[in-house]
Amino acid sequence: MNNKIIKYHTLSPSQKQLLDAAENALCQAYNPYSKFSVGAALLTQNQEIITGANVENAAYGSCICAERAALVHANALGYRKFEAIAIIGRLENSEAHESVGTITSPCGACRQMLFEASQLAEYDLEVMMATGDKSEAVIMTISELLPYGFGPGQLGVDIRAFRT
């Protein structure tokens, strides 16, 4: 498992651009309950960046994470093939809080959605997870984050017609 901490200044220019886009999306979070903002930025296989932010709701089960928001946004725009996603999270007024230095990783539901997106793309999606201050990141593939993932193949479903 590749879980080496990477410093922001050592990221490639395209990785920095993707993480910066995720940070910009983080500012659009609607999070009156948790006060935890999350931004995600997907990189399509044709190098477009599609973003999403978490959206909370008084009916907690209706909340959507930034990663799934980005996937749904991309799907609405006609994109289903991705190379990478960057994720960043930050607690409101976190400058003095220890969470600013903590890596934000996708929840189980998001890992499942990212796994299926990876199946659609026929590419092991790169997942960059950063600290709230962007000083450090961990980069893994979705298959490393969700080993033995359950997807369309296990159900005998052919998803080739949905590849765009």
DSSP file (Angstrom, degrees, kcal/mol; ACC not computed):
  #  RESIDUE AA STRUCTURE BP1 BP2  ACC     N-H-->O    O-->H-N    N-H-->O    O-->H-N    TCO  KAPPA ALPHA  PHI   PSI    X-CA   Y-CA   Z-CA
    1    1 A M              0   0    0      0, 0.0     2,-1.1     0, 0.0   139,-0.1   0.000 360.0 360.0 360.0 129.8    0.0    0.0    0.0
    2    2 A N        +     0   0    0      1,-0.1   137,-0.1   139,-0.0   142,-0.0  -0.748 360.0 143.3 -90.5  96.0    1.4    3.4   -1.0
    3    3 A N        +     0   0    0     -2,-1.1     2,-0.3   135,-0.1    -1,-0.1  -0.071  18.4 144.7-126.0  34.7    0.7    5.6    2.0
    4    4 A K        -     0   0    0    135,-0.2   135,-0.5     1,-0.1     2,-0.3  -0.543  53.8-116.4 -74.8 134.6    3.8    7.8    2.0
    5    5 A I  E     -A  138   0A   0     -2,-0.3     2,-0.4   133,-0.1   133,-0.2  -0.565  31.5-159.9 -72.1 131.1    3.2   11.4    3.1
    6    6 A I  E     -A  137   0A   0    131,-3.3   131,-2.4    -2,-0.3     2,-0.2  -0.941  13.9-127.6-115.7 134.6    4.0   13.8    0.3
    7    7 A K  E >   -A  136   0A   0     -2,-0.4     3,-1.7   129,-0.2     4,-0.4  -0.579  21.1-122.7 -79.3 143.6    4.7   17.5    0.9
    8    8 A Y  G >  S+     0   0    0    127,-2.1     3,-1.9     1,-0.3    -1,-0.1   0.885 109.6  59.1 -53.1 -44.3    2.7   19.9   -1.2
    9    9 A H  G 3  S+     0   0    0      1,-0.3    -1,-0.3   126,-0.3   127,-0.1   0.674 102.4  54.7 -65.6 -15.4    5.8   21.5   -2.7
   10   10 A T  G <  S+     0   0    0     -3,-1.7    -1,-0.3     2,-0.0    -2,-0.2   0.504  83.8 107.7 -95.0  -4.3    6.8   18.2   -4.2
   11   11 A L  S <  S-     0   0    0     -3,-1.9    -3,-0.0    -4,-0.4    -4,-0.0  -0.347  79.6-103.4 -66.8 153.5    3.5   17.5   -6.0
   12   12 A S     >  -     0   0    0      1,-0.1     4,-2.6     4,-0.0     5,-0.2  -0.335  34.4-105.2 -69.1 160.1    3.6   17.8   -9.8
   13   13 A P  H  > S+     0   0    0      0, 0.0     4,-2.2     0, 0.0     5,-0.1   0.880 123.1  49.7 -55.8 -38.5    2.1   21.0  -11.3
   14   14 A S  H  > S+     0   0    0      2,-0.2     4,-2.0     1,-0.2     5,-0.1   0.869 110.4  50.1 -70.9 -34.5   -1.1   19.1  -12.4
   15   15 A Q  H  > S+     0   0    0      2,-0.2     4,-2.4     1,-0.2     5,-0.2   0.906 111.1  49.0 -67.4 -40.8   -1.4   17.5   -8.9
   16   16 A K  H  X S+     0   0    0     -4,-2.6     4,-2.8     2,-0.2    -2,-0.2   0.914 110.2  51.8 -62.4 -42.8   -1.1   21.0   -7.3
   17   17 A Q  H  X S+     0   0    0     -4,-2.2     4,-2.0    -5,-0.2    -2,-0.2   0.910 110.9  47.6 -61.0 -42.5   -3.7   22.3   -9.7
   18   18 A L  H  X S+     0   0    0     -4,-2.0     4,-1.9     2,-0.2    -2,-0.2   0.919 113.8  46.3 -66.2 -44.1   -6.2   19.5   -8.9
   19   19 A L  H  X S+     0   0    0     -4,-2.4     4,-2.3     1,-0.2    -2,-0.2   0.885 111.2  52.5 -66.3 -38.5   -5.7   20.0   -5.1
   20   20 A D  H  X S+     0   0    0     -4,-2.8     4,-2.2     2,-0.2    -1,-0.2   0.887 108.1  51.5 -63.7 -38.1   -6.1   23.8   -5.5
   21   21 A A  H  X S+     0   0    0     -4,-2.0     4,-2.1     2,-0.2    -2,-0.2   0.890 109.0  50.7 -65.2 -39.1   -9.3   23.2   -7.3
   22   22 A A  H  X S+     0   0    0     -4,-1.9     4,-1.9     2,-0.2    -2,-0.2   0.904 109.5  50.9 -63.7 -41.0  -10.5   21.0   -4.5
   23   23 A E  H  X S+     0   0    0     -4,-2.3     4,-0.7     1,-0.2    -2,-0.2   0.898 109.4  50.4 -64.3 -39.9   -9.6   23.7   -2.0
   24   24 A N  H >< S+     0   0    0     -4,-2.2     3,-0.8     1,-0.2    -1,-0.2   0.894 110.0  50.5 -63.4 -39.3  -11.6   26.2   -4.0
   25   25 A A  H >< S+     0   0    0     -4,-2.1     3,-2.5     1,-0.2    -1,-0.2   0.846  97.3  68.9 -66.3 -33.7  -14.6   23.9   -4.1
   26   26 A L  H >< S+     0   0    0     -4,-1.9     3,-1.6     1,-0.3    -1,-0.2   0.813  89.0  64.9 -53.6 -32.8  -14.3   23.5   -0.3
   27   27 A C  T << S+     0   0    0     -3,-0.8    -1,-0.3    -4,-0.7    -2,-0.2   0.645  95.9  58.3 -67.3 -14.6  -15.4   27.1    0.0
   28   28 A Q  T <  S+     0   0    0     -3,-2.5    -1,-0.3    -4,-0.2    -2,-0.2   0.375  77.2 129.5 -96.2   3.5  -18.8   26.1   -1.5
   29   29 A A    <   -     0   0    0     -3,-1.6     2,-0.7    -4,-0.2    26,-0.2  -0.283  50.1-149.9 -60.7 141.0  -19.6   23.6    1.2
   30   30 A Y  B     +f   55   0B   0     24,-2.3    26,-2.8     1,-0.1     3,-0.1  -0.926  38.9 147.1-110.3 101.7  -23.0   23.9    2.9
   31   31 A N     >  +     0   0    0     -2,-0.7     4,-1.5    24,-0.2     5,-0.1  -0.379   6.5 148.5-139.6  56.5  -22.3   22.5    6.3
   32   32 A P  T  4 S+     0   0    0      0, 0.0    -1,-0.1     0, 0.0    -2,-0.0   0.690  79.5  44.0 -67.9 -15.9  -24.4   24.1    9.1
   33   33 A Y  T  4 S+     0   0    0     -3,-0.1    -2,-0.1     3,-0.1    25,-0.0   0.913 125.1  23.1 -95.6 -53.6  -24.4   20.9   11.2
   34   34 A S  T  4 S-     0   0    0      2,-0.1    58,-0.1     1,-0.0     3,-0.1   0.749  82.2-144.8 -87.0 -24.3  -20.9   19.5   11.2
   35   35 A K     <  +     0   0    0     -4,-1.5    57,-3.2     1,-0.2     2,-0.6   0.681  60.1 127.8  63.1  18.2  -19.0   22.7   10.3
   36   36 A F  E     -B   91   0A   0     55,-0.2     2,-0.4    -5,-0.1    55,-0.2  -0.927  46.2-158.2-109.4 114.6  -16.7   20.4    8.4
   37   37 A S  E     -B   90   0A   0     53,-2.8    53,-2.7    -2,-0.6     2,-0.4  -0.725   9.2-174.1 -92.7 138.4  -16.1   21.6    4.8
   38   38 A V  E     -B   89   0A   0     -2,-0.4    16,-1.6    51,-0.2     2,-0.4  -1.000   3.6-170.9-132.8 135.9  -14.9   19.1    2.1
   39   39 A G  E     -BC  88  53A   0     49,-2.7    49,-2.2    -2,-0.4     2,-0.4  -0.959   3.3-172.0-122.6 144.8  -13.9   19.9   -1.4
   40   40 A A  E     -BC  87  52A   0     12,-2.6    12,-2.1    -2,-0.4     2,-0.4  -0.986   6.4-166.3-135.1 145.6  -13.2   17.4   -4.2
   41   41 A A  E     -BC  86  51A   0     45,-2.1    45,-2.3    -2,-0.4     2,-0.4  -0.977   8.2-156.7-135.6 121.4  -11.9   17.8   -7.7
   42   42 A L  E     -BC  85  50A   0      8,-3.5     8,-2.2    -2,-0.4     2,-0.6  -0.759   7.2-147.3 -94.7 139.9  -12.0   15.1  -10.3
   43   43 A L  E     -BC  84  49A   0     41,-3.1    40,-3.1    -2,-0.4    41,-1.2  -0.944  17.9-145.7-106.3 117.4   -9.6   15.0  -13.3
   44   44 A T  E >   -B   82   0A   0      4,-3.0     3,-2.0    -2,-0.6    38,-0.3  -0.299  28.0-105.5 -75.8 165.5  -11.2   13.6  -16.4
   45   45 A Q  T 3  S+     0   0    0     36,-2.2    37,-0.1     1,-0.3    -1,-0.1   0.678 124.0  54.1 -67.5 -15.6   -9.3   11.5  -18.9
   46   46 A N  T 3  S-     0   0    0     35,-0.3    -1,-0.3     2,-0.1    -2,-0.1   0.092 124.7-103.9-104.5  24.3   -9.3   14.5  -21.2
   47   47 A Q  S <  S+     0   0    0     -3,-2.0     2,-0.3     1,-0.2    -2,-0.1   0.638  72.8 142.0  70.8  20.6   -7.8   16.7  -18.4
   48   48 A E        -     0   0    0      2,-0.0    -4,-3.0     0, 0.0     2,-0.5  -0.652  44.5-137.1 -83.6 149.1  -11.0   18.7  -17.4
   49   49 A I  E     -C   43   0A   0     -2,-0.3     2,-0.4    -6,-0.2    -6,-0.2  -0.951  19.8-174.9-111.7 125.9  -11.4   19.4  -13.7
   50   50 A I  E     -C   42   0A   0     -8,-2.2    -8,-3.5    -2,-0.5     2,-0.2  -0.973  11.6-159.8-120.1 130.4  -14.9   18.9  -12.2
   51   51 A T  E     +C   41   0A   0     -2,-0.4     2,-0.3   -10,-0.2   -10,-0.2  -0.651  13.6 180.0-113.4 166.1  -15.5   19.9   -8.6
   52   52 A G  E     -C   40   0A   0    -12,-2.1   -12,-2.6    -2,-0.2     2,-0.3  -0.976   9.0-157.6-155.6 156.8  -17.9   19.2   -5.8
   53   53 A A  E     -C   39   0A   0     -2,-0.3   -14,-0.2   -14,-0.2     2,-0.1  -0.942  34.9 -92.0-134.0 156.3  -18.4   20.2   -2.2
   54   54 A N        -     0   0    0    -16,-1.6   -24,-2.3    -2,-0.3     2,-0.4  -0.416  34.8-161.8 -70.8 145.9  -20.3   18.5    0.7
   55   55 A V  B     -fG  30  64B   0      9,-2.6     9,-2.5   -26,-0.2   -24,-0.2  -0.980   6.4-162.2-131.4 117.0  -23.9   19.5    1.2
   56   56 A E        -     0   0    0    -26,-2.8     2,-0.3    -2,-0.4     4,-0.1  -0.486   4.1-166.8 -96.1 168.6  -25.6   18.8    4.5
   57   57 A N        -     0   0    0     -2,-0.2     6,-0.2     3,-0.1     5,-0.1  -0.989  36.5-115.4-153.3 149.9  -29.3   18.6    5.3
   58   58 A A  S    S+     0   0    0     -2,-0.3     2,-1.3     1,-0.2     3,-0.1   0.814 114.7  66.2 -59.2 -29.5  -31.4   18.5    8.5
   59   59 A A  S >  S-     0   0    0      1,-0.2     3,-3.4    -3,-0.0     4,-0.2  -0.770  86.6-158.5 -88.1  90.1  -32.5   15.1    7.3
   60   60 A Y  G >  S+     0   0    0     -2,-1.3     3,-1.8     1,-0.3    -1,-0.2   0.745  83.9  62.5 -49.4 -35.1  -28.9   13.7    7.8
   61   61 A G  G 3  S+     0   0    0      1,-0.3    -1,-0.3    -3,-0.1    -3,-0.1   0.658  95.6  63.2 -65.5 -14.1  -29.3   10.8    5.5
   62   62 A S  G <  S+     0   0    0     -3,-3.4    -1,-0.3    -5,-0.1    -2,-0.2   0.440  78.9 114.3 -89.2  -0.9  -29.9   13.3    2.7
   63   63 A C    <   -     0   0    0     -3,-1.8     2,-0.4    -4,-0.2    -7,-0.2  -0.294  52.6-152.9 -67.5 154.2  -26.4   14.7    3.0
   64   64 A I  B     -G   55   0B   0     -9,-2.5    -9,-2.6   -11,-0.0     2,-0.1  -0.999  10.2-130.5-132.5 135.3  -24.0   14.3    0.1
   65   65 A C     >  -     0   0    0     -2,-0.4     4,-2.4   -11,-0.2     5,-0.2  -0.346  26.6-110.8 -77.2 160.9  -20.2   14.2    0.4
   66   66 A A  H  > S+     0   0    0      1,-0.2     4,-2.5     2,-0.2   -26,-0.2   0.864 115.6  55.2 -60.4 -38.9  -17.9   16.3   -1.8
   67   67 A E  H  > S+     0   0    0      1,-0.2     4,-2.0     2,-0.2    -1,-0.2   0.930 112.2  41.6 -63.7 -45.6  -16.6   13.2   -3.7
   68   68 A R  H  > S+     0   0    0      2,-0.2     4,-2.6     1,-0.2     5,-0.2   0.856 112.1  56.1 -70.8 -33.8  -20.1   12.0   -4.7
   69   69 A A  H  X S+     0   0    0     -4,-2.4     4,-2.5     2,-0.2    -2,-0.2   0.911 108.7  47.8 -61.7 -41.4  -21.1   15.6   -5.5
   70   70 A A  H  X S+     0   0    0     -4,-2.5     4,-2.8     2,-0.2    -2,-0.2   0.908 111.8  49.7 -65.5 -41.7  -18.2   15.9   -7.9
   71   71 A L  H  X S+     0   0    0     -4,-2.0     4,-2.4     2,-0.2    -2,-0.2   0.918 113.4  45.2 -63.0 -43.3  -19.1   12.5   -9.5
   72   72 A V  H  X S+     0   0    0     -4,-2.6     4,-2.3     2,-0.2    -2,-0.2   0.908 113.3  50.6 -67.7 -41.3  -22.8   13.5   -9.9
   73   73 A H  H  X S+     0   0    0     -4,-2.5     4,-1.2    -5,-0.2    -2,-0.2   0.933 112.1  47.5 -59.5 -47.2  -21.7   17.0  -11.3
   74   74 A A  H  <>S+     0   0    0     -4,-2.8     5,-2.9     1,-0.2     3,-0.4   0.908 110.4  51.9 -62.3 -42.6  -19.4   15.3  -13.8
   75   75 A N  H ><5S+     0   0    0     -4,-2.4     3,-1.5     1,-0.2    -1,-0.2   0.906 106.4  53.8 -61.0 -41.8  -22.0   12.8  -14.9
   76   76 A A  H 3<5S+     0   0    0     -4,-2.3    -1,-0.2     1,-0.3    -2,-0.2   0.798 108.8  50.1 -63.3 -27.2  -24.5   15.7  -15.5
   77   77 A L  T 3<5S-     0   0    0     -4,-1.2    -1,-0.3    -3,-0.4    -2,-0.2   0.444 125.6-103.2 -88.9  -1.3  -21.8   17.2  -17.7
   78   78 A G  T < 5S+     0   0    0     -3,-1.5     2,-0.5    -4,-0.4    -3,-0.2   0.611  77.8 132.2  92.3  13.3  -21.3   14.0  -19.6
   79   79 A Y      < +     0   0    0     -5,-2.9    -1,-0.3    -6,-0.1    -2,-0.2  -0.855  11.0 148.6-103.2 131.5  -18.0   12.9  -18.0
   80   80 A R        +     0   0    0     -2,-0.5     2,-0.6     1,-0.1    -1,-0.1   0.350  52.7  81.1-136.6   0.7  -17.6    9.3  -16.7
   81   81 A K        +     0   0    0     39,-0.1   -36,-2.2    40,-0.1   -35,-0.3  -0.950  56.6 173.9-117.7 120.0  -13.9    8.6  -17.2
   82   82 A F  E     -B   44   0A   0     -2,-0.6   -38,-0.3    35,-0.3     3,-0.1  -0.882  29.1-169.4-126.8 153.0  -11.5    9.9  -14.6
   83   83 A E  E    S-     0   0A   0    -40,-3.1    43,-2.5     1,-0.3     2,-0.3   0.720  73.6  -2.6-103.8 -36.2   -7.8    9.7  -13.8
   84   84 A A  E     -Bd  43 126A   0    -41,-1.2   -41,-3.1    41,-0.2    -1,-0.3  -0.972  48.9-153.7-155.1 161.8   -7.7   11.2  -10.4
   85   85 A I  E     -Bd  42 127A   0     41,-2.1    43,-3.3    -2,-0.3     2,-0.4  -0.991  10.6-154.3-139.9 140.6   -9.5   12.9   -7.6
   86   86 A A  E     -Bd  41 128A   0    -45,-2.3   -45,-2.1    -2,-0.3     2,-0.4  -0.939  12.7-168.5-113.5 140.3   -8.2   15.3   -4.9
   87   87 A I  E     +Bd  40 129A   0     41,-2.5    43,-2.5    -2,-0.4     2,-0.3  -0.991   9.5 172.3-132.8 134.3   -9.9   15.7   -1.6
   88   88 A I  E     -Bd  39 130A   0    -49,-2.2   -49,-2.7    -2,-0.4     2,-0.3  -0.998   6.6-172.2-141.2 140.8   -9.4   18.2    1.2
   89   89 A G  E     -B   38   0A   0     41,-0.5     2,-0.3    -2,-0.3   -51,-0.2  -0.963   3.2-179.0-134.4 151.3  -11.4   18.9    4.3
   90   90 A R  E     -B   37   0A   0    -53,-2.7   -53,-2.8    -2,-0.3     2,-0.3  -0.965  24.3-130.2-153.3 130.6  -11.3   21.5    7.0
   91   91 A L  E >   -B   36   0A   0     -2,-0.3     3,-1.2   -55,-0.2   -55,-0.2  -0.610  46.7 -93.9 -76.5 138.6  -13.2   22.2   10.2
   92   92 A E  T 3  S+     0   0    0    -57,-3.2    -1,-0.1    -2,-0.3   -56,-0.0  -0.254 111.9   7.5 -54.0 137.7  -14.6   25.7   10.5
   93   93 A N  T >  S+     0   0    0      1,-0.1     3,-0.6    -3,-0.1    -1,-0.3   0.876  87.4 151.0  54.8  41.3  -12.2   28.0   12.3
   94   94 A S  G X   +     0   0    0     -3,-1.2     3,-2.3     1,-0.2     6,-0.5   0.476  34.3 101.0 -85.0  -1.8   -9.6   25.1   12.2
   95   95 A E  G 3  S+     0   0    0      1,-0.3    -1,-0.2    -4,-0.1    -2,-0.1   0.871  95.6  33.6 -51.3 -38.3   -6.5   27.3   12.2
   96   96 A A  G <  S+     0   0    0     -3,-0.6     2,-0.3     4,-0.0    -1,-0.3   0.310 106.0  92.8 -98.8   8.5   -6.1   26.6   15.9
   97   97 A H  S X  S-     0   0    0     -3,-2.3     3,-1.4    -6,-0.1     4,-0.2  -0.801  77.0-129.6-107.7 145.3   -7.5   23.0   15.8
   98   98 A E  G >  S+     0   0    0     -2,-0.3     3,-1.5     1,-0.3    -1,-0.1   0.696  97.9  78.0 -64.7 -19.6   -5.4   19.9   15.3
   99   99 A S  G >  S+     0   0    0      1,-0.3     3,-1.8     2,-0.2    33,-0.6   0.715  75.4  75.9 -66.1 -19.0   -7.7   18.7   12.4
  100  100 A V  G <  S+     0   0    0     -3,-1.4    33,-1.4    -6,-0.5    32,-0.6   0.801  98.3  45.9 -62.5 -26.5   -6.0   21.1   10.0
  101  101 A G  G <  S+     0   0    0     -3,-1.5     2,-0.4    -4,-0.2    -1,-0.3   0.254  93.8 102.8 -98.1  11.9   -3.1   18.7    9.9
  102  102 A T  S <  S-     0   0    0     -3,-1.8    30,-0.5   -13,-0.1   -13,-0.2  -0.805  74.8-119.1-100.4 135.2   -5.2   15.6    9.4
  103  103 A I        -     0   0    0     -2,-0.4     2,-0.6    28,-0.2    28,-0.2  -0.499  23.1-141.0 -67.6 134.4   -5.6   13.9    6.1
  104  104 A T        -     0   0    0     26,-1.7    26,-0.3   -17,-0.3   -17,-0.1  -0.895  23.9-176.1 -98.9 122.0   -9.2   13.7    4.9
  105  105 A S        -     0   0    0     -2,-0.6     2,-0.1    24,-0.1   -17,-0.0  -0.809  31.7 -90.8-115.9 158.7  -10.1   10.4    3.2
  106  106 A P        -     0   0    0      0, 0.0    -1,-0.1     0, 0.0    23,-0.0  -0.361  39.7-119.5 -69.3 145.3  -13.3    9.4    1.5
  107  107 A C     >  -     0   0    0      1,-0.1     4,-2.4    -2,-0.1     5,-0.2  -0.153  37.1 -92.9 -70.5 175.3  -16.0    7.6    3.5
  108  108 A G  H  > S+     0   0    0      1,-0.2     4,-2.2     2,-0.2     5,-0.1   0.893 125.3  51.3 -60.7 -43.3  -17.1    4.1    2.6
  109  109 A A  H  > S+     0   0    0      1,-0.2     4,-2.2     2,-0.2    -1,-0.2   0.899 112.1  47.5 -63.1 -39.8  -20.0    5.3    0.4
  110  110 A C  H  > S+     0   0    0      2,-0.2     4,-2.9     1,-0.2     5,-0.2   0.892 108.8  53.8 -69.1 -38.8  -17.6    7.5   -1.6
  111  111 A R  H  X S+     0   0    0     -4,-2.4     4,-2.3     2,-0.2    -1,-0.2   0.911 109.4  49.5 -60.1 -40.9  -15.1    4.8   -1.9
  112  112 A Q  H  X S+     0   0    0     -4,-2.2     4,-2.2     2,-0.2    -2,-0.2   0.929 112.5  46.3 -63.5 -45.6  -17.8    2.6   -3.4
  113  113 A M  H  X S+     0   0    0     -4,-2.2     4,-2.2     1,-0.2    -2,-0.2   0.904 113.8  48.6 -64.2 -41.1  -18.8    5.3   -5.9
  114  114 A L  H  X S+     0   0    0     -4,-2.9     4,-2.1     2,-0.2    -1,-0.2   0.871 108.7  54.8 -66.6 -36.2  -15.2    6.0   -6.8
  115  115 A F  H  X S+     0   0    0     -4,-2.3     4,-1.9    -5,-0.2    -2,-0.2   0.932 109.9  45.5 -61.7 -46.0  -14.6    2.3   -7.3
  116  116 A E  H  X S+     0   0    0     -4,-2.2     4,-2.3     2,-0.2    -2,-0.2   0.886 110.6  53.3 -67.5 -36.6  -17.5    2.0   -9.7
  117  117 A A  H  X S+     0   0    0     -4,-2.2     4,-2.1     1,-0.2   -35,-0.3   0.888 108.1  52.0 -61.3 -37.7  -16.3    5.2  -11.6
  118  118 A S  H  X>S+     0   0    0     -4,-2.1     5,-1.8     2,-0.2     4,-1.1   0.881 107.1  52.1 -64.7 -38.9  -12.9    3.5  -11.8
  119  119 A Q  H  <5S+     0   0    0     -4,-1.9     3,-0.3     2,-0.2    -2,-0.2   0.904 109.6  49.7 -63.3 -41.8  -14.6    0.4  -13.3
  120  120 A L  H  <5S+     0   0    0     -4,-2.3    -2,-0.2     1,-0.2    -1,-0.2   0.902 114.5  44.3 -61.9 -41.2  -16.4    2.6  -15.9
  121  121 A A  H  <5S-     0   0    0     -4,-2.1    -1,-0.2     2,-0.2    -2,-0.2   0.623 100.4-134.6 -79.4 -13.4  -13.1    4.3  -16.8
  122  122 A E  T  <5S+     0   0    0     -4,-1.1     2,-0.3    -3,-0.3    -3,-0.2   0.895  72.7 109.5  55.4  41.0  -11.1    1.0  -16.9
  123  123 A Y  S   <S-     0   0    0     -5,-1.8     2,-1.4    -6,-0.1    -2,-0.2  -0.990  79.6-117.9-148.4 133.7   -8.5    2.9  -14.9
  124  124 A D        -     0   0    0     -2,-0.3    -9,-0.1    -3,-0.1    -5,-0.0  -0.607  44.4-129.5 -77.0  95.7   -7.4    2.5  -11.3
  125  125 A L        -     0   0    0     -2,-1.4    17,-2.2   -11,-0.2     2,-0.4  -0.127  10.9-129.8 -52.1 132.4   -8.3    6.0  -10.1
  126  126 A E  E     -dE  84 141A   0    -43,-2.5   -41,-2.1    15,-0.2     2,-0.6  -0.742  20.8-158.5 -84.3 130.3   -5.6    8.0   -8.2
  127  127 A V  E     -dE  85 140A   0     13,-4.1    13,-2.3    -2,-0.4     2,-0.6  -0.943   4.9-166.2-116.7 112.5   -7.0    9.4   -5.0
  128  128 A M  E     -dE  86 139A   0    -43,-3.3   -41,-2.5    -2,-0.6     2,-0.5  -0.880   6.1-171.2 -99.9 121.5   -5.1   12.3   -3.5
  129  129 A M  E     -dE  87 138A   0      9,-3.0     9,-2.5    -2,-0.6     2,-0.3  -0.957  10.1-169.7-116.8 125.6   -6.1   13.0    0.1
  130  130 A A  E     -dE  88 137A   0    -43,-2.5   -26,-1.7    -2,-0.5   -41,-0.5  -0.719  24.8-107.6-118.0 161.8   -4.7   16.2    1.7
  131  131 A T    >   -     0   0    0      5,-2.3     3,-1.9    -2,-0.3   -30,-0.2  -0.433  44.3-103.3 -75.0 160.7   -4.5   17.9    5.1
  132  132 A G  T 3  S+     0   0    0    -32,-0.6   -31,-0.2   -33,-0.6   -32,-0.1   0.735 124.1  46.6 -61.1 -23.9   -6.7   20.9    5.6
  133  133 A D  T 3  S-     0   0    0    -33,-1.4    -1,-0.3     3,-0.1   -32,-0.1   0.359 107.9-125.5 -98.5   5.3   -3.8   23.3    5.1
  134  134 A K  S <  S+     0   0    0     -3,-1.9  -126,-0.1   -34,-0.2    -2,-0.1   0.534  75.5 123.7  64.7   9.8   -2.6   21.4    2.0
  135  135 A S  S    S+     0   0    0   -128,-0.1  -127,-2.1     1,-0.1     2,-0.3   0.815  75.4  21.6 -70.7 -27.8    0.9   21.0    3.5
  136  136 A E  E     -A    7   0A   0   -129,-0.2    -5,-2.3  -128,-0.1     2,-0.3  -0.961  64.1-178.7-140.2 155.5    0.8   17.2    3.1
  137  137 A A  E     -AE   6 130A   0   -131,-2.4  -131,-3.3    -2,-0.3     2,-0.4  -0.974  17.9-144.7-147.3 160.6   -1.0   14.6    1.1
  138  138 A V  E     -AE   5 129A   0     -9,-2.5    -9,-3.0    -2,-0.3     2,-0.5  -0.995  16.0-157.7-124.4 134.7   -1.3   10.9    0.6
  139  139 A I  E     + E   0 128A   0   -135,-0.5     2,-0.3    -2,-0.4  -135,-0.2  -0.966  24.0 152.1-118.8 124.9   -1.8    9.4   -2.9
  140  140 A M  E     - E   0 127A   0    -13,-2.3   -13,-4.1    -2,-0.5     2,-0.2  -0.887  42.2-107.3-137.6 167.0   -3.3    6.0   -3.3
  141  141 A T  E  >  - E   0 126A   0     -2,-0.3     4,-1.8   -15,-0.3     3,-0.5  -0.614  31.5-114.4 -91.5 162.2   -5.4    4.2   -5.9
  142  142 A I  H  > S+     0   0    0    -17,-2.2     4,-2.2     1,-0.2   -27,-0.1   0.848 117.9  57.9 -65.5 -31.8   -9.0    3.4   -5.3
  143  143 A S  H  4 S+     0   0    0    -18,-0.2    -1,-0.2     1,-0.2     5,-0.1   0.809 106.2  49.6 -69.5 -25.9   -8.2   -0.3   -5.4
  144  144 A E  H  4 S+     0   0    0     -3,-0.5    -1,-0.2     1,-0.2    -2,-0.2   0.859 114.0  45.4 -74.3 -35.8   -5.8    0.3   -2.5
  145  145 A L  H  < S+     0   0    0     -4,-1.8    -2,-0.2     1,-0.3    -1,-0.2   0.767 127.8  28.1 -76.6 -25.9   -8.5    2.2   -0.6
  146  146 A L  S >< S-     0   0    0     -4,-2.2     3,-1.0    -5,-0.2    -1,-0.3  -0.585  82.6-169.3-134.4  71.4  -11.1   -0.4   -1.3
  147  147 A P  T 3  S+     0   0    0      0, 0.0    -3,-0.1     0, 0.0     3,-0.1  -0.325  76.1  14.5 -64.2 145.3   -9.4   -3.7   -1.7
  148  148 A Y  T 3  S-     0   0    0      1,-0.1    -5,-0.1    -5,-0.1    -4,-0.0   0.864  93.3-166.6  58.4  38.2  -11.6   -6.5   -3.1
  149  149 A G    <   -     0   0    0     -3,-1.0     2,-0.5    -6,-0.1    -1,-0.1  -0.180  16.7-127.1 -57.4 146.6  -14.2   -3.8   -4.1
  150  150 A F        +     0   0    0     -3,-0.1   -34,-0.1     3,-0.1    -1,-0.1  -0.847  46.1 145.9 -97.3 126.5  -17.6   -5.0   -5.1
  151  151 A G    >>  -     0   0    0     -2,-0.5     3,-0.8   -36,-0.1     4,-0.8  -0.699  61.4 -59.5-145.2-164.8  -18.8   -3.7   -8.4
  152  152 A P  G >4>S+     0   0    0      0, 0.0     5,-2.6     0, 0.0     3,-0.8   0.829 121.2  62.9 -56.7 -36.2  -20.8   -4.4  -11.6
  153  153 A G  G >45S+     0   0    0      1,-0.3     3,-1.2     3,-0.2    -3,-0.1   0.878  98.6  54.2 -59.4 -39.4  -18.7   -7.5  -12.5
  154  154 A Q  G <45S+     0   0    0     -3,-0.8    -1,-0.3     1,-0.3    -4,-0.0   0.766 110.6  47.4 -67.3 -23.9  -19.7   -9.3   -9.4
  155  155 A L  G <<5S-     0   0    0     -4,-0.8    -1,-0.3    -3,-0.8    -2,-0.2   0.402 115.4-115.2 -95.1   1.4  -23.4   -8.8  -10.3
  156  156 A G  T < 5 +     0   0    0     -3,-1.2     2,-0.5    -4,-0.4    -3,-0.2   0.768  64.7 151.4  71.3  24.8  -22.8   -9.9  -13.9
  157  157 A V      < -     0   0    0     -5,-2.6     2,-0.7    -6,-0.1    -1,-0.2  -0.788  40.4-146.2 -96.4 129.3  -23.6   -6.3  -15.2
  158  158 A D        +     0   0    0     -2,-0.5     3,-0.3     1,-0.1     4,-0.0  -0.842  19.5 176.4 -93.2 112.6  -22.0   -5.1  -18.4
  159  159 A I    >   +     0   0    0     -2,-0.7     3,-2.1     1,-0.2     4,-0.4   0.343  48.5 106.8 -99.9   6.3  -21.4   -1.4  -18.0
  160  160 A R  G >  S+     0   0    0      1,-0.3     3,-1.5     2,-0.2    -1,-0.2   0.847  73.5  60.7 -55.8 -35.6  -19.6   -0.9  -21.4
  161  161 A A  G 3  S+     0   0    0     -3,-0.3    -1,-0.3     1,-0.3    -2,-0.1   0.691 100.9  56.2 -66.1 -17.2  -22.7    0.9  -22.8
  162  162 A F  G <  S+     0   0    0     -3,-2.1     2,-0.4   -82,-0.0    -1,-0.3   0.451  79.6 108.6 -95.5  -1.3  -22.4    3.6  -20.1
  163  163 A R    <         0   0    0     -3,-1.5   -42,-0.1    -4,-0.4   -82,-0.0  -0.624 360.0 360.0 -76.7 128.9  -18.8    4.5  -20.9
  164  164 A T              0   0    0     -2,-0.4    -1,-0.1   -44,-0.0   -83,-0.1   0.374 360.0 360.0-119.6 360.0  -18.6    7.9  -22.6
